[in-house]
């Protein structure tokens, strides 16, 4: 997070939560992809857990509009804050927090598990979306370029794929085989289910941004139609995680989730 972002968060903390907060994200059906959808859902879940009002504003160029070039981002009064981490800090600055009852060790554990999700589940979603040729050709290419005319859609997809592959190479994910990716996801889910240990949420005091982040990624994997269902099938092997997804969907989005 840049110094400008931190100053904006500190200044925004001095004002009450606006009544007309807008959450900007790509169009869900036509455009949104696995990792983007996961992070948008996670942010929505967090705001709902905090009982904060907002409205979703889908935009074809939401990513380009974001101050960090990542979705989602919110416009709250004079302030524009991007990504879950920044939005959590912005909300916490107003004295609204889901972690007030956690001790320092629990907060450290929460951050560690959130880092695990970003470094495994999010990387796996990027790999499946942009490296796996079947998924790229049948889903990613169509969705990511759907709002652009030819040849801009081709240029957009080529540039985005190049950026993602560069990131995956830097993090050691690009040269993995699909089986390696699935193993990483299984290990991550094992760790999450062990930490959840049959409880309603990861910490006994109630939901936190960790629960919101897990919900966003697992719900997206479970409900997004893809040529390969392997990721969703892996998630279905962890009943406690499925129960968490269903609980959050029912309690905060007022819907029943089918696994």
N, C-alpha and C positions, 0 to 999 in steps of 0.2 A: 504494500500500500504506500502510495507516495505521500510526501509531506503535505501537498495540497489536499489530498483526500482526508488526511488526519485533521487538518485545520477545519475543513468543511464539517466533519463529524462533530468536532468540539463546538463549533459555532451553532450547528443544528441542535445540539443538546440543550441549548438555552431556550428553545421554542417548544410548545406543545405539539403532539402528533397532529398533523393537519387532517382535515376531514376528507380531502380530495386526493389522497395519495394514489399514484398510479404505478403499477408494476408493468414494465415493458418487457416483452418477450416475443420470439418469432411466432408466426401463425402455427398453431398446433398440428392440424391435420396435414397441411400442404408442405410445411417446411421443417418443423422442429425435429432434431435428431436426438439420439440416445443421451449423450452427456448434457446437452443443452436442456432437454426436457427434464432430466433428473435434477439439475440445479435450479430450474424454475419451480418445479414442484416442491423441492426442499425449502426454498425461500417462502413460497406460499404457505406451506405447513408451519414454518416458524412464525410467520406473522399471525396466523390463525391461533397458534398456541399462546401467543402473547395477547390475543384478543384485540388486535389492531385492525382497523378498517383499511381496505385498499380495493382498487378495481384493476382488473387485468386489461392491459392495452396492447393487443397484438400488432406488431409492425413488421413488414417484410424486410426492413433494414435495421432491425433492433440491434443486431450485433455492432453495426457501424455507428449507431447512435450512442452506444455505451461509452462512458469515459475510459473504460479499460478494454474496450472491444470484446467484452464477454457479457453474456446474458445470465440472469436477468439484471435489470437495474430499476431503481425506483426514483420517482420525482416526488419529493416531499417538500412542499412549499418552494423555497428558493434553492433547495439542495437536490443534487443528483448523485445517488450512491449506487455503486455496482457490486454485484456478487454477494453471496451469502455472508461471507466473513465481514465485509464492510457494512452490510445492512445490519448484522447483529451488533456491531460496535456502535452504529448510529442509534439503534434502539436502546442499547444498554446505557448510552450517554444520557438518555432521557429518564433514567431511573427505572426502566422496564427491563427485567431480566428473568430468564428461566433457570439461572444457576445460583441464585442467591443463597440457597440452603446447602450448596455443595462446599466441601472443604477444599483446601488447596490440592490435596492428592487426587480427589475426584475430578477437579477441574483439569488437572494435568492428564489424567486418564482419558477424559473426554476429548481433549485436544489430540491425544495420541491416536485414538480411534477414528477421529475425523480425518487425520492425516493418512491413516491406513485406507480409508475409503477413497480419498483423492488419489492416492498413489497406486491403488489396485483396481477398484471398481471403475473409476473414471478412465484410467488407462486402458482397461479391457474394453470399455465401451468405445473409446476412440479407435482402438485396434480393429474391433469388429466392424465399425462403421466405415473406416477409411482404408484399412489394409486388406481385409478379407475381400477378395475380388467379387465374389457372389453377392455379398451384402452391399458393397459399393455400387455395383452395376444395377442391381434391382431396386435398391432403396435410397442409398445416400445420394447418388448422382441426381436422381429424379427430385428428391425432396430439397436438397440444398440449392439446386438451380431452378426450382419451380417458379420463382417470382421474377426471374430475369429472362429477357428475350435472348434469342440466339444472335450473335455468338457470345454475349456477355455471360450466359449461364455456363458455357464451356470454360471460359476464362476464370470465372468465379470458382468453379469446382476444381480446376487444375491448381489454382493458387492456394485454395484452402487445403487440398490434399497434400500439397507440398509442405505447407506450414505444419500440419499435423504429423506428417512423417518425420520432419526435422525434429519435432518435439519428442516423438516416440524413440527416435534414434538416440537422442541425447540422454534419455532416461532408461535406455537399455531394453525397450519393449519391441522395437521394430523387427528384430531378428528372431523373436520368439515364434514358435509354431503354435497353431490353434490349441493343441493339447497342453502346451505350457501355459497359455492364457487361462484355460479352464482350470488348471491346477492352482494357479494363483488365486482365482476367484473362489475356489473351494476352500483354500486355506484361510482366506479373508472371512468367508462366511462361518467357518468353524470358530474362528476367533470371536466374531460378533455374537454367535449363538452362545458360546461359553460365557461371554461377559453378560449377556442378557439373562441367562440362567433361569429361564421360565418366568421372569418378572414382567409386569405390564410394560415397563420402560427400562432403559438402561440404568437409571438411578432411581432409588426408592422414593425420592421426593416428587417425582413426576417427570413429564417430558422435558427434554432440552433440545438444543440445536443439533445434537448428535442423533436423536430420534428422528428429527425432521430430515436430516441429511440421509440417513439410512432409508427412510420411507421414500424419499425422492428417487433414489437410485434403484431400489428393489422394485418399487411400483412400476417404474419405467421399463425395467427389464422384463417384468412379468406381463405387461400389457401391450408392448410394442410389437406388432407383427414383423417378423424377420424371416428370411429364407432358412436360417438355422435357429432352432429352438433350444440349443444346448445351454445357453446362459440361463434361460428361464427354468429349464429342467434342473439345473444345479441349485438354483434358489429354492425350488420346491422340495428339496431334500432336507430343508431346515425349518421344521414346523414352528419353532418359536419366532423365527424371523417373519414367516408368513402371518402368524397371529399378530405381530406388531404392525405389519402393513395393513392388515384388515382393521385393526383397532383404530389406527390413526385416520384411515379413510372414512370409517364410520363416524368417529367422534368429531372430526374436524372438517370433513368434506361432505358429511351427511349421506354417504353412499356405502353400499356393500361392495366389497372387493371380491372378485372371483379369482382364485388362484389356479 
